[in-house]
Amino acid sequence: MKNQNRTFLALLMRWGPFLIITALFLLAPQFISPFRLSQLGKFLTFAIIAVGLDLIWGYGGMMSLGQGLFFSLGAYGFAMYLKLLASG
């Protein structure tokens, strides 16, 4: 019985924070204004880019601008989509 409790506690300690954060992100649109939600999305996008550059630069020891290329292509494509959407 003690081993089962330890196993459950170990699983809870490992997956608990992930489940709580996931639940907060799923419930965020219910409580946050659209402006703040947009800011949160932009912040998380830049955070993902920063973590990617940190991993490549920190562990690999080389500066790579390839991620910037894909990020800028995605931003350009999204801007063209919004322009097309706004024109009718």
KEKE-3310 file (N, C-alpha, C; in steps of 0.2 Angstrom, whole numbers, plus 5000, padded with zeros to 4 digits):
npx = (5004:5010:5019:5011:5005:5017:5020:5009:5010:5022:5019:5009:5017:5025:5017:5007:5010:5011:4998:4990:4995:4991:4977:4975:4978:4969:4957:4959:4954:4941:4942:4951:4953:4951:4961:4972:4973:4978:4990:4996:4998:5007:5018:5021:5024:5036:5043:5045:5053:5065:5069:5072:5083:5091:5094:5101:5112:5117:5120:5125:5134:5134:5129:5113:5103:5093:5080:5075:5072:5062:5052:5050:5045:5033:5027:5026:5018:5006:5003:5000:4989:4980:4979:4972:4961:4955:4952:4941)
npy = (4994:5006:5008:5010:5023:5031:5030:5036:5049:5052:5053:5063:5074:5075:5077:5086:5100:5103:5099:5109:5121:5119:5119:5132:5139:5134:5139:5153:5161:5163:5172:5183:5198:5202:5210:5208:5194:5193:5200:5191:5180:5185:5187:5174:5168:5176:5171:5157:5158:5164:5155:5144:5150:5152:5139:5134:5143:5142:5128:5123:5132:5141:5154:5155:5161:5155:5152:5165:5168:5159:5163:5176:5174:5167:5178:5187:5180:5179:5192:5195:5187:5193:5205:5201:5196:5208:5215:5210)
npz = (5000:5004:4993:4983:4986:4986:4973:4967:4973:4967:4954:4954:4958:4947:4936:4941:4941:4927:4923:4930:4925:4911:4913:4917:4906:4897:4903:4903:4892:4897:4907:4905:4896:4879:4873:4883:4881:4868:4870:4879:4870:4861:4869:4873:4861:4858:4869:4866:4855:4860:4869:4860:4853:4864:4868:4856:4855:4868:4871:4859:4855:4845:4835:4827:4814:4808:4814:4815:4802:4799:4808:4804:4791:4794:4800:4790:4781:4789:4790:4777:4775:4784:4778:4766:4771:4777:4766:4760)
capx = (5000:5014:5022:5006:5005:5023:5019:5004:5013:5027:5015:5006:5023:5028:5012:5003:5011:5009:4990:4987:4996:4987:4970:4975:4978:4962:4952:4961:4950:4935:4943:4955:4950:4954:4968:4977:4974:4983:4997:4999:5000:5013:5023:5023:5028:5043:5047:5047:5059:5070:5071:5075:5089:5096:5096:5106:5118:5120:5122:5128:5140:5134:5123:5109:5098:5088:5074:5072:5070:5055:5048:5048:5041:5027:5024:5024:5012:5000:5001:4996:4982:4976:4977:4967:4954:4952:4950:4934)
capy = (5000:5012:5009:5014:5030:5034:5030:5041:5055:5054:5055:5070:5079:5076:5079:5091:5107:5103:5099:5115:5126:5118:5121:5139:5141:5133:5143:5160:5166:5165:5177:5188:5202:5200:5213:5204:5188:5195:5201:5184:5176:5188:5186:5167:5167:5178:5167:5151:5160:5166:5148:5141:5153:5150:5132:5133:5147:5140:5121:5122:5137:5144:5159:5153:5165:5152:5153:5172:5167:5155:5168:5182:5171:5166:5184:5190:5176:5180:5199:5195:5184:5198:5210:5198:5196:5214:5218:5207)
capz = (5000:5004:4987:4978:4988:4984:4966:4966:4974:4962:4947:4956:4959:4941:4931:4944:4939:4920:4923:4933:4920:4906:4915:4917:4899:4894:4906:4902:4888:4900:4912:4902:4891:4872:4873:4887:4879:4863:4873:4881:4864:4858:4874:4873:4855:4859:4874:4862:4850:4865:4872:4855:4852:4870:4867:4851:4857:4874:4871:4853:4855:4838:4834:4822:4813:4804:4817:4814:4795:4799:4812:4799:4785:4797:4802:4783:4778:4793:4788:4770:4776:4787:4772:4761:4775:4778:4759:4759)
cpx = (5004:5017:5017:5005:5011:5022:5015:5007:5018:5024:5012:5012:5025:5023:5007:5004:5009:5001:4987:4989:4992:4979:4970:4974:4972:4957:4953:4956:4943:4936:4947:4952:4954:4961:4973:4978:4979:4990:5000:5001:5006:5019:5025:5026:5035:5047:5049:5053:5065:5073:5075:5082:5094:5098:5102:5112:5121:5123:5127:5134:5140:5128:5120:5104:5092:5081:5071:5069:5063:5050:5046:5044:5034:5023:5022:5018:5006:4998:4997:4990:4977:4974:4972:4960:4951:4949:4943:4935)
cpy = (5006:5013:5012:5021:5034:5035:5036:5048:5057:5056:5062:5075:5080:5079:5085:5098:5108:5104:5106:5121:5125:5120:5128:5142:5140:5137:5151:5164:5167:5171:5183:5192:5200:5203:5210:5197:5188:5196:5195:5180:5178:5186:5178:5165:5170:5174:5160:5153:5161:5159:5144:5144:5152:5143:5131:5137:5144:5133:5120:5127:5141:5149:5157:5158:5162:5152:5160:5172:5164:5160:5173:5180:5170:5173:5188:5186:5178:5188:5199:5192:5189:5204:5208:5198:5202:5217:5215:5201)
cpz = (5000:4997:4982:4980:4986:4976:4964:4967:4969:4956:4948:4956:4952:4936:4934:4941:4931:4919:4925:4928:4914:4907:4915:4910:4896:4897:4905:4898:4892:4905:4910:4897:4884:4871:4877:4884:4872:4865:4876:4876:4861:4863:4874:4866:4855:4864:4870:4858:4855:4868:4867:4854:4858:4870:4862:4853:4863:4874:4865:4852:4848:4838:4827:4820:4809:4807:4816:4807:4795:4803:4807:4793:4788:4798:4795:4781:4782:4791:4781:4771:4779:4782:4768:4765:4776:4771:4757:4755)
residu = (MET:LYS:ASN:GLN:ASN:ARG:THR:PHE:LEU:ALA:LEU:LEU:MET:ARG:TRP:GLY:PRO:PHE:LEU:ILE:ILE:THR:ALA:LEU:PHE:LEU:LEU:ALA:PRO:GLN:PHE:ILE:SER:PRO:PHE:ARG:LEU:SER:GLN:LEU:GLY:LYS:PHE:LEU:THR:PHE:ALA:ILE:ILE:ALA:VAL:GLY:LEU:ASP:LEU:ILE:TRP:GLY:TYR:GLY:GLY:MET:MET:SER:LEU:GLY:GLN:GLY:LEU:PHE:PHE:SER:LEU:GLY:ALA:TYR:GLY:PHE:ALA:MET:TYR:LEU:LYS:LEU:LEU:ALA:SER:GLY)
# end
